[in-house]
Amino acid sequence: MHDGVFFEDHGIPTATVVSSEFVGAAAAQARALGADDYRTVAVAHPIQPLTREEVRVLADEAYGEILARLTA
């Protein structure tokens, strides 16, 4: 969160990806950093037990939203 907020504060678009379990914690951290409107890209939780192929599927599903944030 720190890096994403830092770069956004300096005009560099970011797409911080978190698993759905951590959306609330990420929002709280962003608020603590003064970035109340900072949004993350959420993927399904958990990630740790997934195979590489399953992680690729998550990445493919999030790709459009990530790209939109980086190019908006």
Buried (B, 14 or more C-beta within 10 A) or exposed (E): BEEBBEEBEEEEEBBBBBBEEBBEEBBEBBEEBEBEEBBBBBBBEEBEEBEEEEEEBBEEEBEEBBEEBEEE
